[in-house]
Amino acid sequence: MPNSFEGKRRALGGLALARPALRGAKGDRGPTGPAGAGATGSAGPTGPTGSAGSAGPTGPTGPTGPAGATGPTGDTGATGALGEPADFDLVLGSSGPETLVDYDLATACPGIQTGDFVAIGLENDVVIDTIVPPFPGFWCFLGVRNNLSSNVYTLKILDANDASGTAAYRFKTPGALAGDPTPASVYTVNPANDGSGNGSEEGWTTIGVTSTSGAWRVIDRQSVDAAQRGIRKFDTTHSPVALYNFEGNLNDSSGNGLTLTTGGTVVYRKIWPGLLAMVSGTPTRVANDALLTILGDVTVEAICAMSSTTLSVALVAMQGAGELEVNNSLYQLIISDQNTLQSFTEHGAGTDDVFNSTGANQGLPQLNIPFHLAIVRASNVIRFYLNGELFGSASSTLTAPTGGSSANLRINATNVPLASVKIIASALTATQIRAEYNRTMGPAAGFLA
């Protein structure tokens, strides 16, 4: 068997076998073919949360929400400094006696403010009926003086029940109690003569108007302490010929100018809360006064107290010295002892007419308790009254006093302090005496019907 390799060579015949050529240099790599896209694999698990990004810019302001609840009240701020009060000077009564109805205080005192001073100079008697307040809640200080030496004039503020002006501008009596049938004037001052118009005012008080009730209130020198007790002094009801209230002086508050002259050692002291009295002294009128020379009906009243049982004191006497008819006693109010009151007059050349009254089961009050006392002579019949009620019995008809043209008024506070004395040239009735008591002692001791 032929060699297989040799047969193959023979089979190829005479074909010449080409010699393999030499391998050339390696060619450059062709460009990268496009990536083959395999099918999308399934989603892998969620990766961890990334960190927060930075805050974006602030958006626009939204609309205002509804108001919240009111917060608690803050602390009170410090009090500011007080302004300087102004001083206003008013001269009233220059054209004669004057009554002020709905008096416009703001016009009279331009620019007046709360807490200012109003000084009133009197050139005649002045009555304040109503005042228009500058504004609600206003108050001021009020003082009074007499500008002229020719007379001693009086300023009076009427109680609301007696005033005629606008109701909202009236004054209400301080300390007045419910049921007071005859309220006193709110404020009365009768300052001593000054004569220069530049003297110091007296009776300084405070007046103020309340914005709620629309009425003026007064705190005066007499009632500021006495309001709780209610004791008041006499006013000019029934037109007294002489009226002495002993407010640290001997002035006559009747308007008749019958000021007393000092006698003995005159001392003033409060004998009850707010009630100033002359506790010693024997002041007089040094000469005869026609107004006090009363031969007919007369009423003498006193608000007083006893400081001792040693009495027999002529509180008020109109008499001279000696037994001549010109010196006759025309009227006297005498406390003989704690149970007996006495009237002493004279007719002819010093002939005595004496009447003693002892209260039936009724004595005078105990020591140092104020009371109202009155003697009334009506058609020569004498009656005494204690705290508005008849004391004892009336006298028989006595002989009328005569003479007395040289008699002079004498006041005596020895052992009987005197807060107020009033002399009226007429005989008051029992009803009028009761009203006088109600005006003065009523709020302290109880009103009489």
VOPAGU-2260 file (C-alpha; in pm, 1 decimal, decimal comma):
REM VOPAGU-2260
SITE   aa  ch    i         X         Y         Z
SITE  MET   A    0       0,0       0,0       0,0
SITE  PRO   A    1     132,4     303,6    -116,5
SITE  ASN   A    2     235,8     556,4     129,1
SITE  SER   A    3     -62,8     777,6     179,7
SITE  PHE   A    4     138,7    1091,1     178,2
SITE  GLU   A    5     312,9     984,7    -143,0
SITE  GLY   A    6     -15,0     898,0    -308,3
SITE  LYS   A    7    -160,2    1228,4    -222,9
SITE  ARG   A    8     148,0    1387,6    -379,6
SITE  ARG   A    9     100,0    1182,6    -692,2
SITE  ALA   A   10    -259,8    1251,2    -709,0
SITE  LEU   A   11    -199,1    1607,6    -716,7
SITE  GLY   A   12      -8,1    1531,1   -1026,7
SITE  GLY   A   13     224,9    1765,1   -1143,6
SITE  LEU   A   14      78,8    2049,9    -952,0
SITE  ALA   A   15     344,5    2247,7    -829,2
SITE  LEU   A   16     297,4    2337,2    -459,5
SITE  ALA   A   17     318,5    2699,3    -405,3
SITE  ARG   A   18     535,5    2805,1    -129,1
SITE  PRO   A   19     348,8    2995,2     144,2
SITE  ALA   A   20     417,9    3365,5     130,8
SITE  LEU   A   21     563,6    3544,2     426,0
SITE  ARG   A   22     307,9    3699,4     680,0
SITE  GLY   A   23     281,1    4076,1     650,7
SITE  ALA   A   24     281,0    4327,6     928,7
SITE  LYS   A   25     -17,5    4338,0    1161,4
SITE  GLY   A   26    -286,5    4583,3    1047,7
SITE  ASP   A   27    -449,0    4858,7    1258,5
SITE  ARG   A   28    -748,7    4771,3    1475,0
SITE  GLY   A   29   -1068,1    4864,5    1316,2
SITE  PRO   A   30   -1313,1    5091,0    1482,5
SITE  THR   A   31   -1514,7    4966,6    1776,2
SITE  GLY   A   32   -1836,9    4831,4    1671,8
SITE  PRO   A   33   -2150,3    4944,6    1832,1
SITE  ALA   A   34   -2220,3    4812,9    2177,0
SITE  GLY   A   35   -2458,2    4540,2    2182,1
SITE  ALA   A   36   -2765,3    4625,6    2390,7
SITE  GLY   A   37   -2860,5    4347,3    2612,5
SITE  ALA   A   38   -3209,5    4317,8    2756,5
SITE  THR   A   39   -3276,3    4545,4    3060,9
SITE  GLY   A   40   -3223,2    4362,7    3375,8
SITE  SER   A   41   -3474,3    4374,3    3658,0
SITE  ALA   A   42   -3464,7    4682,3    3895,3
SITE  GLY   A   43   -3227,3    4651,6    4180,0
SITE  PRO   A   44   -3337,0    4721,3    4537,9
SITE  THR   A   45   -3397,5    5090,4    4644,6
SITE  GLY   A   46   -3082,1    5249,1    4770,7
SITE  PRO   A   47   -3066,2    5430,5    5105,7
SITE  THR   A   48   -3229,7    5780,2    5136,1
SITE  GLY   A   49   -2992,5    6055,5    5047,4
SITE  SER   A   50   -2923,3    6349,3    5280,4
SITE  ALA   A   51   -3169,8    6648,0    5280,1
SITE  GLY   A   52   -3098,5    6918,3    5036,3
SITE  SER   A   53   -3053,2    7282,2    5144,6
SITE  ALA   A   54   -3369,5    7490,1    5226,1
SITE  GLY   A   55   -3526,2    7669,3    4939,8
SITE  PRO   A   56   -3601,2    8049,2    4950,8
SITE  THR   A   57   -3876,9    8181,1    5188,6
SITE  GLY   A   58   -4213,7    8198,8    5024,7
SITE  PRO   A   59   -4433,5    8516,7    5028,6
SITE  THR   A   60   -4606,4    8625,5    5358,8
SITE  GLY   A   61   -4946,4    8469,3    5402,6
SITE  PRO   A   62   -5262,2    8670,8    5498,7
SITE  THR   A   63   -5295,4    8799,5    5860,8
SITE  GLY   A   64   -5470,4    8553,5    6086,7
SITE  PRO   A   65   -5756,1    8648,7    6327,5
SITE  ALA   A   66   -5669,1    8854,7    6642,2
SITE  GLY   A   67   -5563,8    8648,9    6938,2
SITE  ALA   A   68   -5711,2    8680,2    7288,8
SITE  THR   A   69   -5620,5    8994,9    7487,2
SITE  GLY   A   70   -5316,9    8938,8    7703,9
SITE  PRO   A   71   -5303,7    9023,2    8077,0
SITE  THR   A   72   -5281,3    9389,1    8184,8
SITE  GLY   A   73   -4925,8    9510,6    8211,2
SITE  ASP   A   74   -4779,7    9681,3    8516,5
SITE  THR   A   75   -4887,0   10037,8    8589,6
SITE  GLY   A   76   -4635,9   10289,7    8467,0
SITE  ALA   A   77   -4468,0   10538,2    8695,4
SITE  THR   A   78   -4668,6   10846,0    8799,0
SITE  GLY   A   79   -4577,0   11153,1    8600,0
SITE  ALA   A   80   -4479,4   11478,7    8759,2
SITE  LEU   A   81   -4762,3   11705,0    8877,2
SITE  GLY   A   82   -4826,6   12024,8    8690,0
SITE  GLU   A   83   -4819,9   12358,7    8867,8
SITE  PRO   A   84   -5174,9   12453,3    8984,4
SITE  ALA   A   85   -5305,2   12787,9    8867,5
SITE  ASP   A   86   -5453,1   13057,7    9091,3
SITE  PHE   A   87   -5766,0   13239,5    8973,2
SITE  ASP   A   88   -5898,7   13550,5    9149,5
SITE  LEU   A   89   -6269,5   13637,0    9115,9
SITE  VAL   A   90   -6430,8   13954,1    9252,5
SITE  LEU   A   91   -6804,0   13904,1    9310,9
SITE  GLY   A   92   -7079,1   14131,0    9438,6
SITE  SER   A   93   -6925,1   14452,2    9305,7
SITE  SER   A   94   -7267,6   14568,1    9181,8
SITE  GLY   A   95   -7457,6   14460,4    9493,2
SITE  PRO   A   96   -7584,1   14129,6    9634,0
SITE  GLU   A   97   -7542,9   13859,0    9373,3
SITE  THR   A   98   -7691,2   13514,2    9308,9
SITE  LEU   A   99   -7507,1   13295,0    9059,7
SITE  VAL   A  100   -7736,6   13064,6    8861,2
SITE  ASP   A  101   -7568,6   12826,7    8611,6
SITE  TYR   A  102   -7248,5   13025,2    8656,2
SITE  ASP   A  103   -6997,2   12932,6    8384,2
SITE  LEU   A  104   -6673,8   12868,2    8571,8
SITE  ALA   A  105   -6469,8   12799,3    8257,5
SITE  THR   A  106   -6562,1   13140,6    8116,9
SITE  ALA   A  107   -6487,0   13316,2    8445,2
SITE  CYS   A  108   -6154,4   13131,0    8480,1
SITE  PRO   A  109   -6017,1   13067,8    8127,8
SITE  GLY   A  110   -5800,6   12758,8    8111,8
SITE  ILE   A  111   -5893,4   12632,6    8456,3
SITE  GLN   A  112   -5792,6   12272,8    8524,0
SITE  THR   A  113   -5851,9   12015,8    8794,1
SITE  GLY   A  114   -5672,6   12103,6    9118,6
SITE  ASP   A  115   -5650,1   12478,9    9053,8
SITE  PHE   A  116   -5722,0   12745,2    9318,5
SITE  VAL   A  117   -6018,0   12985,5    9295,0
SITE  ALA   A  118   -5998,6   13282,3    9534,4
SITE  ILE   A  119   -6323,1   13480,3    9567,1
SITE  GLY   A  120   -6312,1   13840,5    9685,1
SITE  LEU   A  121   -6649,5   13954,3    9821,2
SITE  GLU   A  122   -6775,3   14308,4    9773,0
SITE  ASN   A  123   -7128,3   14214,1    9878,6
SITE  ASP   A  124   -7320,8   13903,1    9982,7
SITE  VAL   A  125   -7302,2   13627,2    9720,0
SITE  VAL   A  126   -7516,2   13313,5    9685,1
SITE  ILE   A  127   -7408,4   13030,1    9456,2
SITE  ASP   A  128   -7713,5   12851,2    9320,2
SITE  THR   A  129   -7555,4   12638,9    9044,8
SITE  ILE   A  130   -7218,9   12623,5    8862,9
SITE  VAL   A  131   -7156,3   12485,7    8515,3
SITE  PRO   A  132   -6850,7   12257,7    8553,7
SITE  PRO   A  133   -6566,8   12304,9    8301,5
SITE  PHE   A  134   -6574,5   11928,7    8230,7
SITE  PRO   A  135   -6690,0   11600,6    8394,0
SITE  GLY   A  136   -6492,8   11494,9    8698,8
SITE  PHE   A  137   -6363,7   11848,9    8762,5
SITE  TRP   A  138   -6262,9   11964,5    9112,1
SITE  CYS   A  139   -6084,3   12267,3    9255,9
SITE  PHE   A  140   -6003,3   12450,8    9578,1
SITE  LEU   A  141   -6224,4   12743,4    9682,7
SITE  GLY   A  142   -6137,9   13023,0    9929,6
SITE  VAL   A  143   -6314,3   13346,5   10028,3
SITE  ARG   A  144   -6210,8   13688,4   10154,4
SITE  ASN   A  145   -6379,3   14026,8   10209,4
SITE  ASN   A  146   -6239,7   14297,3    9983,3
SITE  LEU   A  147   -6403,3   14595,7   10151,1
SITE  SER   A  148   -6373,8   14731,7   10503,6
SITE  SER   A  149   -6727,8   14873,2   10496,0
SITE  ASN   A  150   -6895,1   14542,7   10584,7
SITE  VAL   A  151   -6841,1   14172,0   10638,0
SITE  TYR   A  152   -7002,9   13982,3   10355,2
SITE  THR   A  153   -7099,8   13617,0   10325,0
SITE  LEU   A  154   -7065,4   13353,6   10052,5
SITE  LYS   A  155   -7325,7   13077,7   10060,0
SITE  ILE   A  156   -7372,0   12771,4    9839,3
SITE  LEU   A  157   -7730,9   12645,9    9835,3
SITE  ASP   A  158   -7832,1   12284,9    9879,8
SITE  ALA   A  159   -7979,3   12110,0    9573,6
SITE  ASN   A  160   -8327,2   12119,7    9729,9
SITE  ASP   A  161   -8315,2   12499,0    9754,6
SITE  ALA   A  162   -8146,6   12578,4    9422,2
SITE  SER   A  163   -8331,7   12689,3    9108,3
SITE  GLY   A  164   -8072,7   12630,5    8834,3
SITE  THR   A  165   -8004,8   12323,5    8620,2
SITE  ALA   A  166   -8036,9   12009,6    8830,7
SITE  ALA   A  167   -7706,7   11862,4    8708,8
SITE  TYR   A  168   -7519,2   12173,0    8826,3
SITE  ARG   A  169   -7653,0   12179,7    9184,6
SITE  PHE   A  170   -7470,6   12103,0    9507,1
SITE  LYS   A  171   -7550,7   11828,4    9755,6
SITE  THR   A  172   -7517,7   11872,2   10129,5
SITE  PRO   A  173   -7225,2   11679,2   10275,7
SITE  GLY   A  174   -7323,8   11444,8   10555,3
SITE  ALA   A  175   -7697,4   11487,1   10495,4
SITE  LEU   A  176   -7893,4   11179,4   10591,7
SITE  ALA   A  177   -8192,1   11031,5   10418,6
SITE  GLY   A  178   -8509,3   11191,9   10546,8
SITE  ASP   A  179   -8352,4   11526,4   10634,4
SITE  PRO   A  180   -8657,2   11752,9   10586,1
SITE  THR   A  181   -8464,9   12079,9   10589,3
SITE  PRO   A  182   -8109,2   12040,5   10459,0
SITE  ALA   A  183   -7873,9   12320,6   10552,8
SITE  SER   A  184   -7687,4   12527,7   10298,0
SITE  VAL   A  185   -7396,6   12326,6   10167,0
SITE  TYR   A  186   -7133,3   12585,0   10250,8
SITE  THR   A  187   -7136,0   12923,7   10423,1
SITE  VAL   A  188   -6833,2   13139,2   10501,2
SITE  ASN   A  189   -6827,7   13486,4   10652,3
SITE  PRO   A  190   -6460,0   13586,4   10653,3
SITE  ALA   A  191   -6325,4   13872,1   10861,1
SITE  ASN   A  192   -6275,4   14215,2   10708,3
SITE  ASP   A  193   -5958,2   14258,0   10511,0
SITE  GLY   A  194   -6022,8   14588,2   10338,1
SITE  SER   A  195   -5723,0   14570,5   10108,5
SITE  GLY   A  196   -5835,4   14303,1    9868,6
SITE  ASN   A  197   -5496,1   14140,6    9905,4
SITE  GLY   A  198   -5546,8   13947,9   10227,6
SITE  SER   A  199   -5553,4   13573,7   10279,7
SITE  GLU   A  200   -5870,9   13388,1   10192,8
SITE  GLU   A  201   -6054,4   13190,8   10460,4
SITE  GLY   A  202   -6274,3   12883,4   10459,7
SITE  TRP   A  203   -6068,0   12699,3   10197,8
SITE  THR   A  204   -6261,4   12397,5   10081,2
SITE  THR   A  205   -6276,5   12154,6    9789,9
SITE  ILE   A  206   -6563,7   12138,6    9543,3
SITE  GLY   A  207   -6592,5   11869,7    9278,1
SITE  VAL   A  208   -6847,3   11743,7    9028,5
SITE  THR   A  209   -6904,3   11373,0    8972,8
SITE  SER   A  210   -6932,5   11250,2    8615,9
SITE  THR   A  211   -7179,1   10976,4    8710,8
SITE  SER   A  212   -7446,2   11165,3    8904,8
SITE  GLY   A  213   -7380,6   11507,8    8754,4
SITE  ALA   A  214   -7389,2   11684,2    9091,2
SITE  TRP   A  215   -7136,9   11889,8    9285,7
SITE  ARG   A  216   -7001,9   11773,4    9622,0
SITE  VAL   A  217   -6843,5   11990,3    9890,8
SITE  ILE   A  218   -6596,9   11909,2   10166,9
SITE  ASP   A  219   -6588,2   12214,1   10392,4
SITE  ARG   A  220   -6399,7   12301,5   10705,5
SITE  GLN   A  221   -6703,4   12234,7   10924,7
SITE  SER   A  222   -6847,0   11920,5   10773,4
SITE  VAL   A  223   -6532,5   11737,0   10664,6
SITE  ASP   A  224   -6497,1   11583,6   11010,6
SITE  ALA   A  225   -6857,0   11621,0   11122,0
SITE  ALA   A  226   -7019,8   11443,4   10829,4
SITE  GLN   A  227   -7033,9   11116,9   11018,4
SITE  ARG   A  228   -7194,2   11290,8   11316,3
SITE  GLY   A  229   -7391,9   11546,3   11122,0
SITE  ILE   A  230   -7380,8   11839,9   11367,7
SITE  ARG   A  231   -7418,3   12166,6   11179,7
SITE  LYS   A  232   -7422,2   12528,1   11283,0
SITE  PHE   A  233   -7705,4   12775,4   11233,4
SITE  ASP   A  234   -7766,3   12933,7   10894,9
SITE  THR   A  235   -7956,0   13251,2   10802,5
SITE  THR   A  236   -8301,0   13090,1   10782,5
SITE  HIS   A  237   -8558,9   13328,4   10936,3
SITE  SER   A  238   -8328,4   13629,6   10872,7
SITE  PRO   A  239   -8150,0   13655,3   11207,5
SITE  VAL   A  240   -8037,7   13998,2   11326,9
SITE  ALA   A  241   -7719,6   13838,4   11458,7
SITE  LEU   A  242   -7553,1   13501,4   11394,1
SITE  TYR   A  243   -7229,1   13387,8   11556,1
SITE  ASN   A  244   -7072,3   13056,8   11449,6
SITE  PHE   A  245   -6739,6   13097,4   11632,6
SITE  GLU   A  246   -6525,4   12955,0   11353,7
SITE  GLY   A  247   -6211,0   13084,1   11519,5
SITE  ASN   A  248   -6348,6   13440,1   11520,0
SITE  LEU   A  249   -6629,8   13659,3   11658,1
SITE  ASN   A  250   -6779,8   13754,3   11321,5
SITE  ASP   A  251   -7149,7   13807,9   11265,0
SITE  SER   A  252   -7266,5   13579,8   10981,7
SITE  SER   A  253   -7610,2   13740,4   10952,2
SITE  GLY   A  254   -7481,3   14007,3   10714,0
SITE  ASN   A  255   -7558,7   14287,8   10963,2
SITE  GLY   A  256   -7197,3   14343,2   11060,9
SITE  LEU   A  257   -7249,4   14304,0   11437,9
SITE  THR   A  258   -6906,2   14155,5   11505,5
SITE  LEU   A  259   -6831,9   14101,0   11873,2
SITE  THR   A  260   -6543,3   14253,3   12066,2
SITE  THR   A  261   -6318,9   14019,5   12262,1
SITE  GLY   A  262   -6393,3   13991,3   12630,8
SITE  GLY   A  263   -6205,0   13772,4   12874,8
SITE  THR   A  264   -5979,3   13501,7   12731,5
SITE  VAL   A  265   -6146,6   13373,6   12416,5
SITE  VAL   A  266   -6047,1   13015,3   12334,5
SITE  TYR   A  267   -6173,4   12796,3   12049,8
SITE  ARG   A  268   -6169,3   12417,4   12056,9
SITE  LYS   A  269   -6352,6   12125,0   11899,2
SITE  ILE   A  270   -6613,5   11992,2   12140,0
SITE  TRP   A  271   -6737,5   11721,2   11903,7
SITE  PRO   A  272   -6594,1   11570,7   11583,3
SITE  GLY   A  273   -6577,6   11863,4   11340,9
SITE  LEU   A  274   -6765,1   12101,8   11574,0
SITE  LEU   A  275   -6554,5   12405,5   11669,7
SITE  ALA   A  276   -6679,7   12613,0   11962,5
SITE  MET   A  277   -6583,0   12903,7   12183,6
SITE  VAL   A  278   -6501,6   12724,0   12508,5
SITE  SER   A  279   -6421,4   13033,2   12715,7
SITE  GLY   A  280   -6462,4   13408,9   12685,4
SITE  THR   A  281   -6721,6   13682,7   12737,5
SITE  PRO   A  282   -6729,3   13881,5   12410,6
SITE  THR   A  283   -6970,4   14173,6   12374,7
SITE  ARG   A  284   -7102,3   14447,1   12152,4
SITE  VAL   A  285   -6947,4   14754,9   12311,6
SITE  ALA   A  286   -7246,4   14981,3   12245,1
SITE  ASN   A  287   -7620,2   14961,3   12193,0
SITE  ASP   A  288   -7743,9   14830,7   11856,2
SITE  ALA   A  289   -8091,0   14918,6   11736,3
SITE  LEU   A  290   -8125,9   14579,7   11562,7
SITE  LEU   A  291   -8067,4   14399,9   11893,2
SITE  THR   A  292   -8288,6   14628,7   12103,5
SITE  ILE   A  293   -8592,0   14400,8   12083,2
SITE  LEU   A  294   -8887,4   14473,5   12314,2
SITE  GLY   A  295   -9139,7   14247,1   12143,4
SITE  ASP   A  296   -9129,3   13893,1   12012,0
SITE  VAL   A  297   -8783,7   13736,9   12001,0
SITE  THR   A  298   -8612,5   13397,9   11959,2
SITE  VAL   A  299   -8263,8   13316,6   12087,0
SITE  GLU   A  300   -8102,7   12984,3   11993,5
SITE  ALA   A  301   -7774,9   12818,3   12086,2
SITE  ILE   A  302   -7584,2   12501,3   12001,5
SITE  CYS   A  303   -7385,2   12435,1   12314,1
SITE  ALA   A  304   -7262,7   12181,3   12568,7
SITE  MET   A  305   -7206,0   12193,1   12942,7
SITE  SER   A  306   -6852,9   12134,7   13068,7
SITE  SER   A  307   -6932,2   12175,8   13439,4
SITE  THR   A  308   -7221,3   12144,1   13682,8
SITE  THR   A  309   -7126,1   12487,1   13820,9
SITE  LEU   A  310   -7362,0   12691,8   13610,0
SITE  SER   A  311   -7600,9   12987,3   13652,7
SITE  VAL   A  312   -7466,6   13120,3   13322,9
SITE  ALA   A  313   -7637,9   13380,4   13102,9
SITE  LEU   A  314   -7535,4   13246,8   12764,2
SITE  VAL   A  315   -7692,7   13540,1   12579,1
SITE  ALA   A  316   -7800,3   13865,0   12743,8
SITE  MET   A  317   -7907,7   14205,1   12612,7
SITE  GLN   A  318   -7865,5   14436,7   12911,2
SITE  GLY   A  319   -7673,8   14731,3   13054,3
SITE  ALA   A  320   -7517,1   14796,9   13394,2
SITE  GLY   A  321   -7722,4   14960,3   13670,6
SITE  GLU   A  322   -8089,9   14989,5   13762,3
SITE  LEU   A  323   -8183,9   15266,6   13523,0
SITE  GLU   A  324   -8451,7   15189,0   13266,3
SITE  VAL   A  325   -8211,0   15258,9   12980,2
SITE  ASN   A  326   -8000,3   14967,8   13108,8
SITE  ASN   A  327   -8286,0   14720,8   13144,6
SITE  SER   A  328   -8244,1   14356,9   13045,2
SITE  LEU   A  329   -8449,4   14296,2   12731,2
SITE  TYR   A  330   -8388,6   13919,9   12695,9
SITE  GLN   A  331   -8162,4   13657,8   12848,8
SITE  LEU   A  332   -8108,5   13285,8   12793,4
SITE  ILE   A  333   -7983,7   13142,2   13123,5
SITE  ILE   A  334   -7890,3   12789,1   13234,0
SITE  SER   A  335   -7940,1   12787,1   13609,7
SITE  ASP   A  336   -7847,7   12420,6   13661,3
SITE  GLN   A  337   -7880,7   12088,6   13481,0
SITE  ASN   A  338   -8256,8   12087,6   13534,8
SITE  THR   A  339   -8355,3   12454,2   13515,4
SITE  LEU   A  340   -8364,1   12718,9   13242,9
SITE  GLN   A  341   -8434,4   13084,6   13318,6
SITE  SER   A  342   -8557,5   13399,2   13145,3
SITE  PHE   A  343   -8471,6   13737,1   13298,8
SITE  THR   A  344   -8608,4   14072,9   13178,4
SITE  GLU   A  345   -8680,2   14412,7   13336,0
SITE  HIS   A  346   -8939,0   14683,8   13302,5
SITE  GLY   A  347   -8963,9   15028,4   13453,6
SITE  ALA   A  348   -8650,7   15129,1   13642,4
SITE  GLY   A  349   -8498,7   14785,9   13677,7
SITE  THR   A  350   -8801,3   14587,4   13797,5
SITE  ASP   A  351   -8725,6   14219,2   13750,1
SITE  ASP   A  352   -8940,1   13969,8   13559,3
SITE  VAL   A  353   -8805,7   13617,2   13610,8
SITE  PHE   A  354   -8936,5   13288,3   13475,3
SITE  ASN   A  355   -8783,0   12951,2   13565,7
SITE  SER   A  356   -8869,3   12636,5   13374,0
SITE  THR   A  357   -8792,6   12286,2   13497,7
SITE  GLY   A  358   -8849,7   12006,6   13249,1
SITE  ALA   A  359   -9097,1   11742,4   13360,0
SITE  ASN   A  360   -8887,3   11426,2   13386,8
SITE  GLN   A  361   -8649,6   11600,6   13150,4
SITE  GLY   A  362   -8308,5   11738,2   13240,0
SITE  LEU   A  363   -8037,9   11888,3   13025,2
SITE  PRO   A  364   -7797,3   11645,0   12854,7
SITE  GLN   A  365   -7497,6   11508,9   13042,6
SITE  LEU   A  366   -7170,9   11701,3   13041,5
SITE  ASN   A  367   -6985,3   11756,7   12713,3
SITE  ILE   A  368   -7274,3   11639,7   12491,0
SITE  PRO   A  369   -7382,4   11910,3   12239,5
SITE  PHE   A  370   -7749,7   12009,1   12229,5
SITE  HIS   A  371   -7986,9   12262,1   12073,9
SITE  LEU   A  372   -8138,9   12517,3   12311,0
SITE  ALA   A  373   -8393,2   12791,8   12241,2
SITE  ILE   A  374   -8597,7   13053,0   12421,8
SITE  VAL   A  375   -8901,4   13207,7   12248,6
SITE  ARG   A  376   -9097,2   13513,6   12367,7
SITE  ALA   A  377   -9430,9   13540,5   12188,9
SITE  SER   A  378   -9671,3   13809,7   12313,8
SITE  ASN   A  379   -9475,5   13809,1   12644,7
SITE  VAL   A  380   -9520,9   13434,9   12700,6
SITE  ILE   A  381   -9190,6   13248,6   12745,1
SITE  ARG   A  382   -9123,2   12896,3   12617,6
SITE  PHE   A  383   -8798,8   12698,7   12628,5
SITE  TYR   A  384   -8706,1   12422,2   12383,7
SITE  LEU   A  385   -8445,3   12148,9   12424,5
SITE  ASN   A  386   -8343,8   11955,7   12111,8
SITE  GLY   A  387   -8654,7   12071,5   11928,3
SITE  GLU   A  388   -8908,2   11982,6   12198,1
SITE  LEU   A  389   -9082,5   12196,1   12458,0
SITE  PHE   A  390   -8889,5   12200,5   12787,1
SITE  GLY   A  391   -9128,2   12228,6   13081,0
SITE  SER   A  392   -9436,4   12447,5   13050,5
SITE  ALA   A  393   -9496,9   12790,8   12904,0
SITE  SER   A  394   -9500,2   13091,5   13135,2
SITE  SER   A  395   -9798,1   13306,8   13209,4
SITE  THR   A  396   -9816,0   13637,1   13026,6
SITE  LEU   A  397   -9531,6   13847,4   13169,2
SITE  THR   A  398   -9484,4   14221,0   13175,9
SITE  ALA   A  399   -9320,5   14341,3   12856,9
SITE  PRO   A  400   -8966,2   14470,4   12893,8
SITE  THR   A  401   -8911,2   14842,6   12854,8
SITE  GLY   A  402   -8617,1   15077,4   12803,9
SITE  GLY   A  403   -8285,5   14914,2   12722,0
SITE  SER   A  404   -8165,4   15192,5   12495,6
SITE  SER   A  405   -7819,6   15166,3   12656,9
SITE  ALA   A  406   -7817,6   14785,9   12675,6
SITE  ASN   A  407   -7554,9   14592,2   12482,9
SITE  LEU   A  408   -7525,5   14229,4   12373,3
SITE  ARG   A  409   -7318,2   14000,1   12596,8
SITE  ILE   A  410   -7215,3   13639,9   12525,6
SITE  ASN   A  411   -7078,6   13410,5   12797,2
SITE  ALA   A  412   -6916,2   13070,9   12734,3
SITE  THR   A  413   -6809,8   13009,0   13094,1
SITE  ASN   A  414   -6868,2   12637,2   13162,0
SITE  VAL   A  415   -7097,5   12625,0   12856,9
SITE  PRO   A  416   -6898,8   12603,3   12530,1
SITE  LEU   A  417   -7088,8   12774,9   12249,4
SITE  ALA   A  418   -7070,2   12646,7   11891,8
SITE  SER   A  419   -7336,9   12874,7   11744,3
SITE  VAL   A  420   -7573,3   13154,2   11861,5
SITE  LYS   A  421   -7864,9   13296,1   11662,2
SITE  ILE   A  422   -8090,8   13590,7   11749,3
SITE  ILE   A  423   -8416,2   13642,7   11555,4
SITE  ALA   A  424   -8644,5   13944,3   11599,4
SITE  SER   A  425   -8959,9   13731,7   11583,5
SITE  ALA   A  426   -9117,2   13440,5   11769,0
SITE  LEU   A  427   -9061,9   13106,3   11597,2
SITE  THR   A  428   -9340,7   12851,3   11619,9
SITE  ALA   A  429   -9291,8   12504,4   11764,9
SITE  THR   A  430   -9278,8   12368,7   11409,0
SITE  GLN   A  431   -9010,5   12618,8   11311,3
SITE  ILE   A  432   -8805,5   12538,3   11622,1
SITE  ARG   A  433   -8827,5   12170,6   11532,0
SITE  ALA   A  434   -8699,8   12251,1   11182,6
SITE  GLU   A  435   -8411,3   12451,6   11328,2
SITE  TYR   A  436   -8320,0   12151,0   11541,7
SITE  ASN   A  437   -8344,0   11916,2   11241,6
SITE  ARG   A  438   -8108,0   12140,1   11042,8
SITE  THR   A  439   -7844,9   12141,5   11315,4
SITE  MET   A  440   -7860,7   11852,2   11561,4
SITE  GLY   A  441   -8099,7   11628,4   11368,0
SITE  PRO   A  442   -7840,8   11417,7   11182,9
SITE  ALA   A  443   -7653,7   11356,7   11509,9
SITE  ALA   A  444   -7939,3   11303,6   11753,1
SITE  GLY   A  445   -8218,9   11196,6   11517,2
SITE  PHE   A  446   -8475,9   11388,9   11314,1
SITE  LEU   A  447   -8805,4   11500,3   11461,8
SITE  ALA   A  448   -9117,9   11459,3   11250,8
